[in-house]
Amino acid sequence: MSVAIQRIGESFVAEVDNIDLAQPIDDTAWEKIYRAYLDHQVLVFRGQSLTPQQYCDFAARFGPLEPHAVVAFHHPENPAITVLSNRIHKGKPKGIRDAGSHWHSDYTYKQVTSNATLLYALEVPDAGGDTWFGDTAAAYSALPEAVKARLEGLEARQQYRWLKDRTHPESRWVLCSEAERQATPEVVHPVVRTHPETGRKGIFVFPGVTGTIKSIVGLDQPETDDLLQMLFEHCQQPQFLYRFKWQDGDLVVYDNRTLMHCATTNKLPANHHRTLYRINTTGSEPY
């Protein structure tokens, strides 16, 4: 039986059926999967059962694996895997409890940003812990032509967990070690980026703290704040969003290049356990 692709979102997100990712994937199946990845931006594989090595092997089909900047929750067998969990094991957190309950795209704080992110669900609660996805290419396409012209050529200064309040528990000065702060200097990226494979343009600024926008180059702070607020509100309109409800064994892969996402683990009760393995793959420098 061949791989089947079915759209489950209105304009993006698809489910991939008739495939066991623990088994070798032939070229024909892989070409279909990767084409679907570019077309739908989020792919869902239900009912998977993978070892850490099998998970890494599949992820590597999307590009070089890139460990997360915070090393404390790397998987003991493979540092390319980051453990996301709200469980406490032997008095210590098993993983990152909240890896991003805010709108963001992965690794925008790096000069070379992420291509694919993969999330593999080991345990999820009966309710809660959903993940929101947002189609920033569709959001850009829906902008008035005058706004598109205004955004042309603009660049944003950003830095990992840079907050004005250095005492904030999510700030780089609280959450990161000195070595981790040194490894995450300021970067400058376009406000609108072009997908290097599809050619689609997408809004590439986000309100989340992981890639905090300091300012837009050439604009004063009030202009920066007003423009960003307009873009943030525009991208979060319902027609651009999809809410994904997890099941045990789900593997989700999404394309960071014209997509944003938001976890909801900050609202999850402590006794509702959620453990996922995350892998990021290296993309390219945005343009």
C-alpha positions as CSV (number, residue, x, y, z in Angstrom):
1,M,0.0,0.0,0.0
2,S,1.5,3.4,-1.0
3,V,1.9,6.4,1.2
4,A,-1.3,8.5,1.4
5,I,-1.5,12.2,2.0
6,Q,-4.6,13.9,3.3
7,R,-5.1,17.6,4.0
8,I,-6.6,18.1,7.5
9,G,-6.3,21.9,7.7
10,E,-8.1,24.5,5.6
11,S,-5.0,25.8,3.8
12,F,-2.2,23.8,5.3
13,V,-1.4,20.7,7.5
14,A,-1.7,17.2,6.2
15,E,-1.8,13.7,7.6
16,V,0.5,11.0,6.2
17,D,-0.9,7.4,6.3
18,N,0.3,3.9,5.4
19,I,3.8,4.4,6.6
20,D,5.9,3.0,9.5
21,L,8.8,5.3,10.0
22,A,10.8,2.6,11.9
23,Q,11.2,0.9,8.5
24,P,13.4,1.9,5.6
25,I,11.7,4.5,3.3
26,D,12.2,3.9,-0.4
27,D,13.0,6.8,-2.8
28,T,9.4,6.9,-4.3
29,A,7.9,7.2,-0.8
30,W,10.4,9.8,0.3
31,E,9.8,12.0,-2.7
32,K,6.1,12.0,-2.0
33,I,6.7,12.8,1.7
34,Y,9.1,15.7,0.9
35,R,6.8,17.1,-1.8
36,A,4.0,17.0,0.8
37,Y,6.2,18.7,3.3
38,L,6.8,21.6,0.9
39,D,3.1,21.8,-0.1
40,H,1.4,21.5,3.3
41,Q,4.2,22.8,5.6
42,V,3.0,20.6,8.5
43,L,2.9,16.8,8.2
44,V,1.4,14.4,10.9
45,F,2.4,10.8,11.2
46,R,0.1,8.9,13.6
47,G,0.9,5.8,15.7
48,Q,4.7,5.7,15.4
49,S,7.0,3.7,17.6
50,L,10.6,4.7,17.2
51,T,13.9,4.3,19.0
52,P,16.0,7.5,19.4
53,Q,18.2,6.3,16.6
54,Q,15.3,5.6,14.2
55,Y,13.9,9.0,15.0
56,C,17.2,10.7,14.3
57,D,17.6,8.7,11.0
58,F,14.3,10.0,9.8
59,A,14.9,13.5,10.9
60,A,18.3,13.5,9.0
61,R,16.4,13.1,5.7
62,F,15.4,16.8,6.1
63,G,18.9,18.1,6.7
64,P,21.8,18.2,9.3
65,L,20.6,17.7,12.9
66,E,21.3,20.7,15.1
67,P,21.2,20.4,18.9
68,H,19.4,23.0,20.9
69,A,21.4,25.9,22.5
70,V,20.4,24.9,26.0
71,V,22.3,21.6,26.7
72,A,20.8,20.6,30.0
73,F,17.9,18.6,28.4
74,H,19.7,16.9,25.5
75,H,18.8,13.3,25.2
76,P,21.4,11.1,26.9
77,E,21.7,8.8,23.9
78,N,21.8,11.6,21.2
79,P,22.3,15.3,21.8
80,A,20.4,16.1,18.6
81,I,17.2,15.2,20.6
82,T,15.9,17.7,23.1
83,V,13.5,16.4,25.8
84,L,10.4,18.4,26.3
85,S,8.5,17.4,29.5
86,N,6.7,18.6,32.5
87,R,7.5,15.5,34.5
88,I,9.8,15.6,37.5
89,H,12.3,12.7,37.7
90,K,14.2,12.1,41.0
91,G,13.5,15.7,42.1
92,K,14.7,17.2,38.8
93,P,12.9,18.3,35.6
94,K,12.9,15.5,33.0
95,G,12.9,18.1,30.2
96,I,12.1,21.6,29.2
97,R,8.7,22.2,30.8
98,D,7.6,25.0,28.4
99,A,9.6,25.1,25.2
100,G,7.6,28.0,23.6
101,S,4.1,29.0,24.7
102,H,4.4,32.0,22.5
103,W,4.4,32.5,18.7
104,H,7.8,31.9,17.2
105,S,9.8,30.0,14.5
106,D,12.6,27.9,15.6
107,Y,16.2,29.1,15.7
108,T,15.4,32.6,14.3
109,Y,18.0,33.8,16.9
110,K,20.7,32.1,14.8
111,Q,22.3,33.5,11.6
112,V,21.4,30.2,9.9
113,T,17.9,29.4,10.9
114,S,16.0,26.1,11.1
115,N,14.5,24.1,8.2
116,A,12.4,21.3,9.7
117,T,11.5,20.7,13.3
118,L,10.2,17.3,14.3
119,L,8.2,16.5,17.5
120,Y,7.6,13.0,18.6
121,A,5.0,12.4,21.3
122,L,5.9,9.8,23.9
123,E,3.0,10.7,26.3
124,V,0.3,13.3,26.1
125,P,-2.6,14.2,28.4
126,D,-6.2,13.4,27.4
127,A,-6.8,17.2,27.2
128,G,-4.5,20.1,26.9
129,G,-1.0,20.5,25.6
130,D,-2.1,21.3,22.0
131,T,0.2,23.1,19.6
132,W,-0.9,25.9,17.4
133,F,0.6,26.5,13.9
134,G,0.3,29.6,11.8
135,D,0.9,30.0,8.0
136,T,3.0,33.1,7.6
137,A,3.1,32.8,3.8
138,A,-0.7,32.9,3.6
139,A,-0.6,35.9,6.1
140,Y,1.9,37.7,3.9
141,S,-0.1,37.0,0.7
142,A,-3.2,38.5,2.4
143,L,-1.5,41.8,3.2
144,P,-2.5,45.0,1.2
145,E,0.0,45.8,-1.5
146,A,0.9,49.1,0.2
147,V,1.9,47.2,3.3
148,K,3.9,44.7,1.3
149,A,5.8,47.6,-0.3
150,R,6.5,49.1,3.1
151,L,8.0,45.8,4.3
152,E,10.2,45.4,1.3
153,G,13.9,45.4,2.3
154,L,13.2,45.9,6.1
155,E,15.4,44.0,8.5
156,A,14.9,43.2,12.2
157,R,17.5,43.0,15.0
158,Q,16.9,40.1,17.3
159,Q,18.5,38.0,20.0
160,Y,17.8,34.9,21.9
161,R,15.6,35.6,25.0
162,W,16.6,39.3,25.0
163,L,14.2,41.1,27.4
164,K,14.3,44.6,28.8
165,D,13.7,43.1,32.2
166,R,16.8,41.1,32.9
167,T,15.3,39.5,36.0
168,H,12.4,38.0,34.0
169,P,12.5,34.1,34.5
170,E,12.4,33.7,30.6
171,S,15.3,36.1,30.0
172,R,18.7,35.1,28.7
173,W,20.3,36.5,31.9
174,V,18.3,34.1,34.1
175,L,17.7,31.0,31.9
176,C,21.1,30.8,30.0
177,S,24.6,30.1,31.2
178,E,27.4,32.5,30.3
179,A,28.6,30.1,27.6
180,E,25.0,29.9,26.2
181,R,24.8,33.7,26.1
182,Q,28.1,34.0,24.3
183,A,26.8,31.4,21.7
184,T,23.7,33.5,20.9
185,P,24.8,37.0,19.8
186,E,22.5,39.4,18.1
187,V,21.4,38.6,14.5
188,V,19.7,40.6,11.7
189,H,17.1,38.9,9.5
190,P,14.6,40.2,6.9
191,V,11.1,41.1,8.1
192,V,9.8,39.1,5.1
193,R,11.8,36.1,4.0
194,T,11.6,34.0,0.8
195,H,11.3,30.3,1.1
196,P,14.4,28.9,-0.7
197,E,12.6,25.9,-2.2
198,T,9.1,27.1,-3.0
199,G,9.7,30.8,-3.6
200,R,6.8,31.7,-1.3
201,K,7.3,34.9,0.8
202,G,6.4,34.8,4.5
203,I,6.4,37.2,7.4
204,F,9.4,36.4,9.5
205,V,9.0,38.4,12.8
206,F,7.4,36.9,15.8
207,P,6.3,38.0,19.3
208,G,7.9,35.1,21.2
209,V,10.9,35.6,23.6
210,T,13.1,32.9,21.9
211,G,13.9,35.3,19.1
212,T,13.0,38.7,20.7
213,I,12.8,41.5,18.2
214,K,14.9,44.4,19.5
215,S,14.1,46.8,16.7
216,I,13.6,47.2,12.9
217,V,16.7,48.7,11.3
218,G,16.1,52.3,10.2
219,L,12.9,52.8,12.3
220,D,12.7,54.4,15.7
221,Q,11.2,52.4,18.6
222,P,7.6,53.7,18.4
223,E,7.6,52.9,14.6
224,T,9.0,49.5,15.3
225,D,6.5,48.7,18.0
226,D,3.5,49.9,15.8
227,L,4.6,47.9,12.8
228,L,5.3,44.8,14.7
229,Q,2.0,44.9,16.6
230,M,0.2,45.2,13.3
231,L,2.0,42.2,11.8
232,F,1.6,40.1,15.0
233,E,-2.2,40.8,15.1
234,H,-2.5,40.1,11.3
235,C,-0.7,36.7,11.5
236,Q,-2.8,35.5,14.4
237,Q,-6.1,35.8,12.6
238,P,-8.1,32.5,12.7
239,Q,-7.9,31.9,8.9
240,F,-4.1,31.5,9.1
241,L,-4.1,29.1,12.1
242,Y,-4.5,25.4,12.9
243,R,-4.7,23.9,16.4
244,F,-3.2,20.4,16.6
245,K,-4.4,17.9,19.2
246,W,-1.7,15.4,20.2
247,Q,-2.0,11.6,20.5
248,D,0.6,9.2,21.9
249,G,2.9,8.1,19.1
250,D,2.3,11.2,16.9
251,L,5.3,12.5,14.9
252,V,4.9,16.0,13.5
253,V,7.3,17.7,11.1
254,Y,6.9,21.3,10.2
255,D,8.7,23.8,8.0
256,N,10.0,26.8,10.0
257,R,10.7,28.9,6.9
258,T,7.1,30.1,6.3
259,L,5.5,28.9,9.5
260,M,5.1,29.9,13.1
261,H,4.0,27.8,16.1
262,C,2.9,28.2,19.7
263,A,2.8,25.6,22.5
264,T,0.1,25.7,25.2
265,T,2.1,23.9,27.9
266,N,2.1,27.0,30.1
267,K,-1.6,26.2,30.8
268,L,-1.1,22.5,31.4
269,P,-1.8,21.3,35.0
270,A,1.2,19.7,36.6
271,N,-0.5,16.3,36.9
272,H,-1.3,16.3,33.1
273,H,1.9,14.8,31.8
274,R,3.4,15.6,28.4
275,T,6.7,14.3,27.1
276,L,7.9,14.9,23.5
277,Y,11.3,14.5,21.8
278,R,12.3,17.4,19.6
279,I,14.8,17.6,16.7
280,N,15.8,20.6,14.6
281,T,17.5,20.5,11.3
282,T,19.7,23.2,9.9
283,G,18.3,25.4,7.1
284,S,19.8,28.4,5.4
285,E,20.4,32.0,6.0
286,P,17.1,33.9,5.4
287,Y,16.9,36.3,2.5
